[in-house]
Amino acid sequence: MKSGGMKAGGMKVGGMTAEETIRRYYAAFNARDWAGMTALLTEDVAHDVCQGGRETGRAAFAKFLAHMD
């Protein structure tokens, strides 16, 4: 798939392509590396909590992840 002459996933943000970011995010999740996961998120990340409301911010998401241990 192409967009503007660039392959999908070719745009780099923060030095990584979208695909690289997603792969690192899932690798961190599988390793239970919560700090590694949150480091890949923007400060304004929005997380819709199951059976709850929306929480915004990297710190709020990190707090949620702490409950997974």
GUNU-464736 format. One record per atom (N, C-alpha, C): residue number from 1; atom name; y, z, x. Coordinates in nm, 3 decimals. Layout:
// GUNU-464736
+-----+------+---------+---------+---------+
:  nr : atom :       Y :       Z :       X :
+-----+------+---------+---------+---------+
: NUM :   CA :       Y :       Z :       X :
...
+-----+------+---------+---------+---------+
// end
This chain:
// GUNU-464736
+-----+------+---------+---------+---------+
:  nr : atom :       Y :       Z :       X :
+-----+------+---------+---------+---------+
:   1 :    N :  -0.116 :   0.000 :   0.084 :
:   1 :   CA :   0.000 :   0.000 :   0.000 :
:   1 :    C :   0.124 :   0.000 :   0.089 :
:   2 :    N :   0.218 :  -0.087 :   0.057 :
:   2 :   CA :   0.338 :  -0.095 :   0.138 :
:   2 :    C :   0.462 :  -0.066 :   0.055 :
:   3 :    N :   0.560 :  -0.010 :   0.119 :
:   3 :   CA :   0.688 :   0.017 :   0.055 :
:   3 :    C :   0.796 :  -0.008 :   0.157 :
:   4 :    N :   0.881 :  -0.104 :   0.131 :
:   4 :   CA :   0.989 :  -0.133 :   0.225 :
:   4 :    C :   0.940 :  -0.177 :   0.361 :
:   5 :    N :   0.824 :  -0.242 :   0.368 :
:   5 :   CA :   0.773 :  -0.290 :   0.494 :
:   5 :    C :   0.702 :  -0.184 :   0.577 :
:   6 :    N :   0.681 :  -0.066 :   0.523 :
:   6 :   CA :   0.616 :   0.043 :   0.598 :
:   6 :    C :   0.488 :   0.082 :   0.524 :
:   7 :    N :   0.382 :   0.106 :   0.597 :
:   7 :   CA :   0.258 :   0.150 :   0.535 :
:   7 :    C :   0.280 :   0.285 :   0.468 :
:   8 :    N :   0.211 :   0.306 :   0.357 :
:   8 :   CA :   0.218 :   0.436 :   0.290 :
:   8 :    C :   0.174 :   0.544 :   0.387 :
:   9 :    N :   0.245 :   0.654 :   0.387 :
:   9 :   CA :   0.212 :   0.764 :   0.478 :
:   9 :    C :   0.273 :   0.747 :   0.615 :
:  10 :    N :   0.347 :   0.638 :   0.637 :
:  10 :   CA :   0.404 :   0.611 :   0.768 :
:  10 :    C :   0.535 :   0.684 :   0.795 :
:  11 :    N :   0.604 :   0.729 :   0.690 :
:  11 :   CA :   0.730 :   0.797 :   0.710 :
:  11 :    C :   0.706 :   0.934 :   0.772 :
:  12 :    N :   0.786 :   0.968 :   0.870 :
:  12 :   CA :   0.769 :   1.097 :   0.935 :
:  12 :    C :   0.878 :   1.194 :   0.892 :
:  13 :    N :   0.837 :   1.312 :   0.859 :
:  13 :   CA :   0.928 :   1.421 :   0.825 :
:  13 :    C :   0.887 :   1.538 :   0.912 :
:  14 :    N :   0.980 :   1.593 :   0.986 :
:  14 :   CA :   0.946 :   1.702 :   1.075 :
:  14 :    C :   0.851 :   1.660 :   1.184 :
:  15 :    N :   0.853 :   1.531 :   1.220 :
:  15 :   CA :   0.768 :   1.482 :   1.327 :
:  15 :    C :   0.627 :   1.447 :   1.284 :
:  16 :    N :   0.592 :   1.467 :   1.156 :
:  16 :   CA :   0.458 :   1.437 :   1.107 :
:  16 :    C :   0.467 :   1.343 :   0.987 :
:  17 :    N :   0.365 :   1.260 :   0.971 :
:  17 :   CA :   0.356 :   1.180 :   0.849 :
:  17 :    C :   0.312 :   1.272 :   0.736 :
:  18 :    N :   0.326 :   1.223 :   0.614 :
:  18 :   CA :   0.280 :   1.301 :   0.498 :
:  18 :    C :   0.131 :   1.330 :   0.511 :
:  19 :    N :   0.055 :   1.231 :   0.554 :
:  19 :   CA :  -0.090 :   1.251 :   0.568 :
:  19 :    C :  -0.120 :   1.359 :   0.672 :
:  20 :    N :  -0.052 :   1.356 :   0.784 :
:  20 :   CA :  -0.074 :   1.459 :   0.888 :
:  20 :    C :  -0.040 :   1.598 :   0.834 :
:  21 :    N :   0.069 :   1.607 :   0.759 :
:  21 :   CA :   0.109 :   1.735 :   0.701 :
:  21 :    C :   0.003 :   1.788 :   0.607 :
:  22 :    N :  -0.047 :   1.701 :   0.520 :
:  22 :   CA :  -0.149 :   1.743 :   0.423 :
:  22 :    C :  -0.277 :   1.784 :   0.493 :
:  23 :    N :  -0.318 :   1.707 :   0.593 :
:  23 :   CA :  -0.440 :   1.742 :   0.667 :
:  23 :    C :  -0.426 :   1.878 :   0.737 :
:  24 :    N :  -0.311 :   1.901 :   0.797 :
:  24 :   CA :  -0.289 :   2.030 :   0.864 :
:  24 :    C :  -0.284 :   2.144 :   0.762 :
:  25 :    N :  -0.225 :   2.119 :   0.646 :
:  25 :   CA :  -0.218 :   2.220 :   0.540 :
:  25 :    C :  -0.358 :   2.261 :   0.495 :
:  26 :    N :  -0.443 :   2.162 :   0.467 :
:  26 :   CA :  -0.579 :   2.193 :   0.423 :
:  26 :    C :  -0.662 :   2.255 :   0.535 :
:  27 :    N :  -0.642 :   2.214 :   0.658 :
:  27 :   CA :  -0.712 :   2.275 :   0.771 :
:  27 :    C :  -0.672 :   2.422 :   0.783 :
:  28 :    N :  -0.543 :   2.450 :   0.766 :
:  28 :   CA :  -0.497 :   2.589 :   0.770 :
:  28 :    C :  -0.556 :   2.668 :   0.655 :
:  29 :    N :  -0.560 :   2.610 :   0.535 :
:  29 :   CA :  -0.620 :   2.677 :   0.419 :
:  29 :    C :  -0.766 :   2.712 :   0.446 :
:  30 :    N :  -0.841 :   2.613 :   0.494 :
:  30 :   CA :  -0.984 :   2.635 :   0.520 :
:  30 :    C :  -1.008 :   2.740 :   0.628 :
:  31 :    N :  -0.912 :   2.754 :   0.720 :
:  31 :   CA :  -0.923 :   2.855 :   0.826 :
:  31 :    C :  -0.862 :   2.989 :   0.784 :
:  32 :    N :  -0.812 :   2.994 :   0.659 :
:  32 :   CA :  -0.744 :   3.114 :   0.606 :
:  32 :    C :  -0.625 :   3.151 :   0.696 :
:  33 :    N :  -0.558 :   3.050 :   0.747 :
:  33 :   CA :  -0.441 :   3.066 :   0.833 :
:  33 :    C :  -0.317 :   3.055 :   0.745 :
:  34 :    N :  -0.285 :   3.166 :   0.679 :
:  34 :   CA :  -0.175 :   3.165 :   0.582 :
:  34 :    C :  -0.041 :   3.136 :   0.650 :
:  35 :    N :  -0.020 :   3.188 :   0.768 :
:  35 :   CA :   0.105 :   3.162 :   0.840 :
:  35 :    C :   0.116 :   3.013 :   0.874 :
:  36 :    N :   0.004 :   2.952 :   0.911 :
:  36 :   CA :   0.004 :   2.809 :   0.940 :
:  36 :    C :   0.035 :   2.726 :   0.817 :
:  37 :    N :  -0.016 :   2.770 :   0.701 :
:  37 :   CA :   0.014 :   2.700 :   0.577 :
:  37 :    C :   0.162 :   2.708 :   0.543 :
:  38 :    N :   0.214 :   2.829 :   0.545 :
:  38 :   CA :   0.353 :   2.847 :   0.503 :
:  38 :    C :   0.450 :   2.780 :   0.601 :
:  39 :    N :   0.412 :   2.768 :   0.726 :
:  39 :   CA :   0.498 :   2.701 :   0.824 :
:  39 :    C :   0.519 :   2.554 :   0.791 :
:  40 :    N :   0.426 :   2.496 :   0.716 :
:  40 :   CA :   0.434 :   2.355 :   0.679 :
:  40 :    C :   0.517 :   2.332 :   0.552 :
:  41 :    N :   0.558 :   2.439 :   0.486 :
:  41 :   CA :   0.631 :   2.429 :   0.360 :
:  41 :    C :   0.782 :   2.438 :   0.384 :
:  42 :    N :   0.857 :   2.377 :   0.294 :
:  42 :   CA :   1.002 :   2.394 :   0.299 :
:  42 :    C :   1.039 :   2.529 :   0.242 :
:  43 :    N :   1.158 :   2.575 :   0.275 :
:  43 :   CA :   1.202 :   2.708 :   0.230 :
:  43 :    C :   1.212 :   2.716 :   0.078 :
:  44 :    N :   1.231 :   2.603 :   0.012 :
:  44 :   CA :   1.249 :   2.605 :  -0.134 :
:  44 :    C :   1.121 :   2.566 :  -0.209 :
:  45 :    N :   1.005 :   2.585 :  -0.146 :
:  45 :   CA :   0.879 :   2.551 :  -0.210 :
:  45 :    C :   0.868 :   2.623 :  -0.345 :
:  46 :    N :   0.817 :   2.551 :  -0.445 :
:  46 :   CA :   0.796 :   2.609 :  -0.578 :
:  46 :    C :   0.646 :   2.619 :  -0.601 :
:  47 :    N :   0.602 :   2.736 :  -0.645 :
:  47 :   CA :   0.460 :   2.761 :  -0.669 :
:  47 :    C :   0.445 :   2.808 :  -0.812 :
:  48 :    N :   0.369 :   2.730 :  -0.891 :
:  48 :   CA :   0.341 :   2.769 :  -1.029 :
:  48 :    C :   0.211 :   2.850 :  -1.027 :
:  49 :    N :   0.226 :   2.979 :  -1.046 :
:  49 :   CA :   0.114 :   3.072 :  -1.038 :
:  49 :    C :   0.029 :   3.057 :  -1.164 :
:  50 :    N :  -0.103 :   3.050 :  -1.146 :
:  50 :   CA :  -0.194 :   3.044 :  -1.261 :
:  50 :    C :  -0.170 :   3.166 :  -1.348 :
:  51 :    N :  -0.158 :   3.145 :  -1.475 :
:  51 :   CA :  -0.136 :   3.252 :  -1.572 :
:  51 :    C :  -0.013 :   3.334 :  -1.535 :
:  52 :    N :   0.088 :   3.268 :  -1.485 :
:  52 :   CA :   0.211 :   3.336 :  -1.449 :
:  52 :    C :   0.326 :   3.238 :  -1.449 :
:  53 :    N :   0.434 :   3.281 :  -1.393 :
:  53 :   CA :   0.552 :   3.198 :  -1.389 :
:  53 :    C :   0.563 :   3.120 :  -1.259 :
:  54 :    N :   0.679 :   3.068 :  -1.237 :
:  54 :   CA :   0.707 :   2.992 :  -1.115 :
:  54 :    C :   0.773 :   3.086 :  -1.015 :
:  55 :    N :   0.725 :   3.080 :  -0.892 :
:  55 :   CA :   0.787 :   3.155 :  -0.782 :
:  55 :    C :   0.841 :   3.054 :  -0.682 :
:  56 :    N :   0.957 :   3.082 :  -0.629 :
:  56 :   CA :   1.023 :   2.989 :  -0.539 :
:  56 :    C :   1.048 :   3.054 :  -0.404 :
:  57 :    N :   1.022 :   2.980 :  -0.299 :
:  57 :   CA :   1.051 :   3.026 :  -0.164 :
:  57 :    C :   0.927 :   3.049 :  -0.082 :
:  58 :    N :   0.943 :   3.028 :   0.046 :
:  58 :   CA :   0.832 :   3.044 :   0.140 :
:  58 :    C :   0.783 :   3.190 :   0.143 :
:  59 :    N :   0.876 :   3.285 :   0.138 :
:  59 :   CA :   0.837 :   3.427 :   0.141 :
:  59 :    C :   0.755 :   3.465 :   0.018 :
:  60 :    N :   0.792 :   3.413 :  -0.098 :
:  60 :   CA :   0.717 :   3.443 :  -0.221 :
:  60 :    C :   0.577 :   3.384 :  -0.213 :
:  61 :    N :   0.564 :   3.264 :  -0.156 :
:  61 :   CA :   0.432 :   3.203 :  -0.143 :
:  61 :    C :   0.348 :   3.280 :  -0.043 :
:  62 :    N :   0.408 :   3.324 :   0.065 :
:  62 :   CA :   0.335 :   3.405 :   0.165 :
:  62 :    C :   0.284 :   3.534 :   0.102 :
:  63 :    N :   0.366 :   3.594 :   0.017 :
:  63 :   CA :   0.324 :   3.718 :  -0.052 :
:  63 :    C :   0.205 :   3.690 :  -0.143 :
:  64 :    N :   0.206 :   3.578 :  -0.214 :
:  64 :   CA :   0.095 :   3.539 :  -0.297 :
:  64 :    C :  -0.032 :   3.521 :  -0.213 :
:  65 :    N :  -0.020 :   3.454 :  -0.099 :
:  65 :   CA :  -0.136 :   3.430 :  -0.013 :
:  65 :    C :  -0.195 :   3.559 :   0.040 :
:  66 :    N :  -0.113 :   3.660 :   0.061 :
:  66 :   CA :  -0.162 :   3.788 :   0.111 :
:  66 :    C :  -0.265 :   3.850 :   0.016 :
:  67 :    N :  -0.256 :   3.816 :  -0.112 :
:  67 :   CA :  -0.352 :   3.867 :  -0.209 :
:  67 :    C :  -0.488 :   3.798 :  -0.199 :
:  68 :    N :  -0.495 :   3.690 :  -0.123 :
:  68 :   CA :  -0.622 :   3.617 :  -0.109 :
:  68 :    C :  -0.713 :   3.679 :  -0.004 :
:  69 :    N :  -0.661 :   3.771 :   0.075 :
:  69 :   CA :  -0.743 :   3.835 :   0.179 :
:  69 :    C :  -0.825 :   3.948 :   0.122 :
+-----+------+---------+---------+---------+
// end
